[in-house]
Amino acid sequence: NYFVAFFDSHLIHYPTPTNLTYAWSFGSLAGICLIIQIVTGIFLATHYTPNMKLAFNSIQYIMRDVPNGWFIRYIHANGASMFFIVVYAHLFRGLYYGSYIQPRELIWCSGVILLLLMMGTAFTGYVLPWGQMSFWGATVITSMVTILPKGQLIAEWLWGGYVIKDPTLRRFFVIHYLLPFIIVAFSLIHLALLHKEGSN
């Protein structure tokens, strides 16, 4: 069967260089982090309310009233930091061993896109608890676009109004929920490119 042979050649009998070390395991560790983030995120989304008046209280509800909700939330929040630590280790290993050099430049470029998507996901997630830090974080970061030509228009388009309000929080929640699935798609592209060229 073609599919069995494909999975065998890419997962079981995949040829790898003999000089690989533990430094080469950060990519798969990042994949595990992504899965943990998606699973805990879906669980949290079932209890979260993207509304200015209710967002903070819905987090308190998760923390205090949902069985083991505090544990899931802390896994999600600290898992995000762990995800970045693992990805930066993966990135620096790639830099050290010249993984950006031809013929692996497309693997590197797909990795950079993944990092940018992760940053977008992390920022939109940081805003969701809607405390003081979240609100002012969103205000400062989204206001950075005002330095561009027609920047105020872009900022108002991002906010969904003249100031940060309910539409901003709702769209940040939607973006935060959708981006991880885009990250999964790019991760598969990243892996496909890696398996095409092989590890350096």
LINPE-V471694 format. One record per residue. RES is the residue in one letter. PHI is phi in whole degrees, -180 to 180 (* if undefined). OMEGA is omega in degrees with one decimal (* if undefined). Layout:
res->RES phi->PHI omega->OMEGA
res->RES phi->PHI omega->OMEGA
//
This chain:
res->N phi->* omega->-176.9
res->Y phi->-62 omega->-176.6
res->F phi->-67 omega->178.2
res->V phi->-63 omega->178.9
res->A phi->-64 omega->179.5
res->F phi->-63 omega->179.8
res->F phi->-65 omega->178.8
res->D phi->-63 omega->-176.8
res->S phi->-73 omega->-178.4
res->H phi->-105 omega->-177.2
res->L phi->-119 omega->-174.2
res->I phi->-102 omega->-178.3
res->H phi->-107 omega->-179.4
res->Y phi->-78 omega->-178.3
res->P phi->-69 omega->178.8
res->T phi->-133 omega->177.8
res->P phi->-63 omega->-178.2
res->T phi->-76 omega->-175.3
res->N phi->-93 omega->178.5
res->L phi->-70 omega->178.8
res->T phi->-122 omega->177.2
res->Y phi->-62 omega->179.1
res->A phi->-61 omega->-179.1
res->W phi->-83 omega->-177.9
res->S phi->-94 omega->-179.1
res->F phi->-66 omega->178.2
res->G phi->-64 omega->179.0
res->S phi->-70 omega->174.7
res->L phi->-63 omega->177.2
res->A phi->-63 omega->176.6
res->G phi->-62 omega->177.8
res->I phi->-64 omega->177.2
res->C phi->-59 omega->-179.7
res->L phi->-61 omega->-179.9
res->I phi->-62 omega->178.9
res->I phi->-60 omega->-179.5
res->Q phi->-63 omega->-178.7
res->I phi->-68 omega->-178.5
res->V phi->-64 omega->179.8
res->T phi->-67 omega->179.6
res->G phi->-65 omega->177.9
res->I phi->-62 omega->178.8
res->F phi->-62 omega->180.0
res->L phi->-64 omega->-178.4
res->A phi->-64 omega->178.8
res->T phi->-70 omega->-178.7
res->H phi->-116 omega->-175.5
res->Y phi->-87 omega->177.3
res->T phi->-121 omega->-178.8
res->P phi->-80 omega->-179.8
res->N phi->-140 omega->-176.2
res->M phi->-54 omega->-176.3
res->K phi->-81 omega->-172.0
res->L phi->-113 omega->-174.1
res->A phi->-59 omega->-177.9
res->F phi->-62 omega->179.5
res->N phi->-66 omega->178.5
res->S phi->-68 omega->175.4
res->I phi->-68 omega->177.7
res->Q phi->-62 omega->177.6
res->Y phi->-62 omega->178.0
res->I phi->-60 omega->-175.5
res->M phi->-69 omega->-170.8
res->R phi->-105 omega->-169.7
res->D phi->-108 omega->179.6
res->V phi->-74 omega->179.0
res->P phi->-58 omega->-177.8
res->N phi->60 omega->179.3
res->G phi->-62 omega->178.3
res->W phi->-59 omega->-178.1
res->F phi->-67 omega->178.9
res->I phi->-62 omega->-178.8
res->R phi->-66 omega->179.3
res->Y phi->-67 omega->174.8
res->I phi->-62 omega->-178.3
res->H phi->-67 omega->-177.2
res->A phi->-69 omega->-179.6
res->N phi->-77 omega->175.9
res->G phi->-63 omega->177.7
res->A phi->-63 omega->177.7
res->S phi->-65 omega->178.8
res->M phi->-62 omega->178.3
res->F phi->-56 omega->-179.7
res->F phi->-66 omega->178.3
res->I phi->-60 omega->-179.7
res->V phi->-63 omega->-178.8
res->V phi->-66 omega->177.5
res->Y phi->-66 omega->175.7
res->A phi->-62 omega->178.2
res->H phi->-62 omega->-180.0
res->L phi->-65 omega->-178.1
res->F phi->-70 omega->173.6
res->R phi->-64 omega->177.9
res->G phi->-62 omega->177.3
res->L phi->-65 omega->-176.5
res->Y phi->-62 omega->-177.0
res->Y phi->-95 omega->176.2
res->G phi->66 omega->-178.9
res->S phi->-73 omega->179.5
res->Y phi->-90 omega->-176.0
res->I phi->-82 omega->176.7
res->Q phi->-50 omega->11.4
res->P phi->-95 omega->-174.0
res->R phi->-103 omega->-176.3
res->E phi->-65 omega->179.0
res->L phi->-71 omega->175.8
res->I phi->-63 omega->180.0
res->W phi->-63 omega->-178.9
res->C phi->-62 omega->178.0
res->S phi->-66 omega->176.0
res->G phi->-66 omega->178.2
res->V phi->-65 omega->176.4
res->I phi->-60 omega->177.4
res->L phi->-59 omega->179.8
res->L phi->-63 omega->178.6
res->L phi->-64 omega->176.6
res->L phi->-64 omega->176.9
res->M phi->-62 omega->179.7
res->M phi->-64 omega->176.7
res->G phi->-63 omega->179.1
res->T phi->-65 omega->-178.8
res->A phi->-64 omega->-179.4
res->F phi->-65 omega->-178.5
res->T phi->-66 omega->176.6
res->G phi->-71 omega->180.0
res->Y phi->-62 omega->-177.3
res->V phi->-76 omega->-169.2
res->L phi->-58 omega->179.7
res->P phi->-62 omega->175.9
res->W phi->56 omega->168.8
res->G phi->-94 omega->179.0
res->Q phi->-61 omega->-179.0
res->M phi->-62 omega->180.0
res->S phi->-63 omega->-177.3
res->F phi->-61 omega->-176.7
res->W phi->-73 omega->173.0
res->G phi->-61 omega->178.3
res->A phi->-63 omega->-179.5
res->T phi->-63 omega->-177.2
res->V phi->-65 omega->-175.1
res->I phi->-67 omega->-178.8
res->T phi->-71 omega->178.5
res->S phi->-72 omega->178.7
res->M phi->-62 omega->-179.1
res->V phi->-70 omega->-177.4
res->T phi->-68 omega->176.6
res->I phi->-77 omega->179.1
res->L phi->-76 omega->171.5
res->P phi->-60 omega->-174.7
res->K phi->59 omega->-176.2
res->G phi->-61 omega->-179.8
res->Q phi->-64 omega->177.3
res->L phi->-64 omega->179.1
res->I phi->-64 omega->179.6
res->A phi->-62 omega->179.5
res->E phi->-65 omega->176.2
res->W phi->-67 omega->177.3
res->L phi->-63 omega->-176.2
res->W phi->-75 omega->-174.3
res->G phi->76 omega->-179.3
res->G phi->172 omega->-178.1
res->Y phi->-85 omega->177.5
res->V phi->-138 omega->176.8
res->I phi->-74 omega->-177.3
res->K phi->-141 omega->-179.5
res->D phi->-53 omega->179.9
res->P phi->-59 omega->179.2
res->T phi->-62 omega->-178.3
res->L phi->-62 omega->-179.2
res->R phi->-64 omega->-178.1
res->R phi->-70 omega->175.5
res->F phi->-65 omega->177.3
res->F phi->-64 omega->179.6
res->V phi->-62 omega->179.1
res->I phi->-62 omega->-179.6
res->H phi->-63 omega->-179.7
res->Y phi->-76 omega->-174.9
res->L phi->-82 omega->-175.3
res->L phi->-55 omega->179.1
res->P phi->-58 omega->179.2
res->F phi->-74 omega->172.9
res->I phi->-69 omega->176.5
res->I phi->-61 omega->177.4
res->V phi->-60 omega->-179.7
res->A phi->-62 omega->179.5
res->F phi->-69 omega->176.7
res->S phi->-65 omega->177.9
res->L phi->-67 omega->175.5
res->I phi->-63 omega->178.9
res->H phi->-57 omega->179.0
res->L phi->-67 omega->179.6
res->A phi->-61 omega->178.1
res->L phi->-66 omega->178.3
res->L phi->-63 omega->-177.7
res->H phi->-72 omega->175.8
res->K phi->-72 omega->-177.1
res->E phi->-95 omega->-176.1
res->G phi->87 omega->179.2
res->S phi->-69 omega->-179.3
res->N phi->-82 omega->*
//
